[in-house]
């Protein structure tokens, strides 16, 4: 009886933890959108500087990377990395917003950005959203916690049952 209660308690704990995933994904999306806004500004500033000097952005990057000055080369590498990251983050946010994609948490895992996620986690405030998605995820994770507890407790229950059988046989003899 104690193990069943423990399994239910652990299952409920897993349910509460699992229900936080959609909330974290939402806060991640908000943080991702902010990061995209900032990178868009940085890339637009670089592109404007290149245009002022009668260069395409790609030519400006190549000119910086070919420069003998290490600082200029680093700036060229950084500009190229910013452009690539902006495209990757925009694709990830578009996928998260696409209702045809179905499970947003799956898309979240596919387009995960560690830097954005760590900053979102630093400011994360748990919540128990009352949405179908939260109940489905919470229910699945809760069931998993319940089943895991029963699986881990199985050897203990089996040992207790053997002791009871042995004690019952001893009293009959």
C-alpha positions as CSV (number, residue, x, y, z in Angstrom):
1,X,0.0,0.0,0.0
2,X,2.9,2.4,0.8
3,X,4.5,1.8,-2.6
4,X,1.2,2.5,-4.4
5,X,0.9,5.8,-2.5
6,X,4.5,6.6,-3.3
7,X,4.0,5.8,-7.0
8,X,0.9,8.1,-7.1
9,X,2.9,10.9,-5.4
10,X,5.8,10.5,-7.7
11,X,3.5,10.4,-10.7
12,X,1.8,13.6,-9.6
13,X,5.2,15.2,-9.1
14,X,6.2,14.2,-12.6
15,X,2.9,15.5,-13.9
16,X,3.6,19.0,-12.3
17,X,7.1,19.0,-13.8
18,X,5.9,17.9,-17.2
19,X,3.3,20.6,-17.2
20,X,6.1,23.2,-17.1
21,X,7.4,22.2,-20.5
22,X,4.8,24.2,-22.5
23,X,5.3,27.3,-20.3
24,X,9.1,27.1,-20.7
25,X,8.6,26.7,-24.5
26,X,6.5,29.8,-24.6
27,X,9.0,31.8,-22.6
28,X,11.7,30.4,-24.9
29,X,9.8,31.6,-28.0
30,X,9.5,35.1,-26.5
31,X,13.2,35.2,-25.7
32,X,14.0,33.9,-29.2
33,X,11.9,36.6,-30.8
34,X,13.8,39.2,-28.8
35,X,17.1,37.7,-29.9
36,X,16.0,37.8,-33.5
37,X,15.0,41.4,-33.2
38,X,18.4,42.3,-31.9
39,X,20.3,40.3,-34.5
40,X,18.2,41.8,-37.2
41,X,19.3,45.3,-36.0
42,X,22.9,44.2,-35.9
43,X,22.8,42.7,-39.4
44,X,20.9,45.7,-40.8
45,X,23.5,48.1,-39.4
46,X,26.3,46.0,-41.0
47,X,24.4,45.9,-44.3
48,X,23.9,49.7,-44.2
49,X,27.6,50.2,-43.5
50,X,28.5,48.0,-46.5
51,X,26.1,49.9,-48.7
52,X,27.5,53.3,-47.6
53,X,30.9,52.0,-48.8
54,X,29.5,50.8,-52.2
55,X,29.8,47.1,-51.2
56,X,27.4,44.3,-51.0
57,X,27.2,42.7,-47.5
58,X,28.9,39.6,-48.8
59,X,31.7,41.6,-50.4
60,X,32.1,43.6,-47.1
61,X,32.5,40.4,-45.2
62,X,35.0,39.0,-47.6
63,X,37.0,42.3,-47.5
64,X,37.1,42.1,-43.7
65,X,38.1,38.5,-43.7
66,X,40.9,39.2,-46.2
67,X,42.2,42.1,-44.1
68,X,45.7,41.6,-42.5
69,X,44.4,43.2,-39.3
70,X,43.2,40.4,-36.9
71,X,40.5,42.7,-35.5
72,X,39.0,43.2,-39.0
73,X,39.2,39.5,-39.7
74,X,37.4,38.7,-36.5
75,X,34.7,41.3,-37.3
76,X,34.2,39.6,-40.7
77,X,33.8,36.2,-39.1
78,X,31.4,37.7,-36.5
79,X,29.3,39.4,-39.2
80,X,29.1,36.1,-41.2
81,X,28.2,34.2,-38.0
82,X,25.5,36.7,-37.1
83,X,23.9,36.4,-40.5
84,X,23.9,32.6,-40.4
85,X,22.6,32.6,-36.8
86,X,19.8,35.1,-37.7
87,X,18.6,32.8,-40.5
88,X,18.7,29.7,-38.3
89,X,16.8,31.5,-35.4
90,X,14.2,32.9,-37.8
91,X,13.6,29.4,-39.3
92,X,13.2,28.0,-35.8
93,X,10.8,30.7,-34.7
94,X,8.7,30.3,-37.9
95,X,8.5,26.6,-37.2
96,X,7.4,27.2,-33.6
97,X,4.7,29.6,-34.8
98,X,3.5,27.2,-37.6
99,X,0.2,25.7,-36.5
100,X,0.4,23.0,-39.1
101,X,3.5,21.6,-37.4
102,X,1.4,20.1,-34.6
103,X,3.4,19.5,-31.5
104,X,5.2,22.7,-30.6
105,X,7.4,20.9,-28.0
106,X,8.8,18.6,-30.7
107,X,9.6,21.6,-32.9
108,X,11.1,23.3,-29.8
109,X,13.5,20.4,-29.4
110,X,14.4,20.4,-33.1
111,X,15.2,24.2,-33.2
112,X,16.7,24.4,-29.7
113,X,19.3,27.2,-29.2
114,X,21.3,26.7,-26.0
115,X,22.2,30.3,-25.5
116,X,18.5,31.5,-25.8
117,X,17.4,28.5,-23.6
118,X,19.9,29.2,-20.9
119,X,18.8,32.8,-20.6
120,X,15.1,31.8,-20.7
121,X,15.8,29.3,-17.9
122,X,17.5,32.0,-15.8
123,X,14.3,34.0,-15.9
124,X,11.9,31.1,-15.9
125,X,9.0,31.2,-13.5
126,X,7.1,28.0,-13.3
127,X,3.4,27.9,-14.1
128,X,0.8,25.3,-14.5
129,X,-0.9,26.2,-17.7
130,X,-4.4,24.9,-18.2
131,X,-4.2,23.9,-21.8
132,X,-4.9,20.7,-23.6
133,X,-1.2,20.5,-24.5
134,X,-0.2,20.9,-20.9
135,X,-2.6,18.2,-19.7
136,X,-1.5,15.8,-22.4
137,X,2.2,16.3,-21.7
138,X,1.6,16.3,-17.9
139,X,-0.5,13.1,-18.2
140,X,2.1,11.3,-20.2
141,X,5.0,12.3,-18.0
142,X,2.9,11.5,-14.9
143,X,2.0,8.1,-16.2
144,X,5.7,7.5,-17.0
145,X,6.7,8.5,-13.4
146,X,4.0,6.2,-11.9
147,X,5.1,3.3,-14.1
148,X,8.8,3.9,-13.4
149,X,8.1,3.9,-9.6
150,X,6.2,0.6,-9.9
151,X,8.9,-0.9,-12.0
152,X,11.6,0.1,-9.5
153,X,9.5,-1.1,-6.6
154,X,8.7,-4.5,-8.2
155,X,11.8,-6.2,-6.7
156,X,10.9,-4.9,-3.2
157,X,7.2,-6.0,-3.5
158,X,8.4,-9.4,-4.7
159,X,10.8,-9.8,-1.7
160,X,8.0,-8.8,0.7
161,X,5.6,-11.3,-0.9
162,X,8.2,-14.1,-0.6
163,X,8.7,-13.2,3.1
164,X,5.0,-13.4,3.7
165,X,4.8,-16.7,2.0
166,X,7.6,-18.0,4.0
167,X,6.1,-16.7,7.2
168,X,2.7,-18.3,6.2
169,X,4.4,-21.6,5.6
170,X,6.2,-21.4,8.9
171,X,3.0,-20.9,10.8
172,X,1.3,-23.8,9.1
173,X,4.1,-26.2,9.9
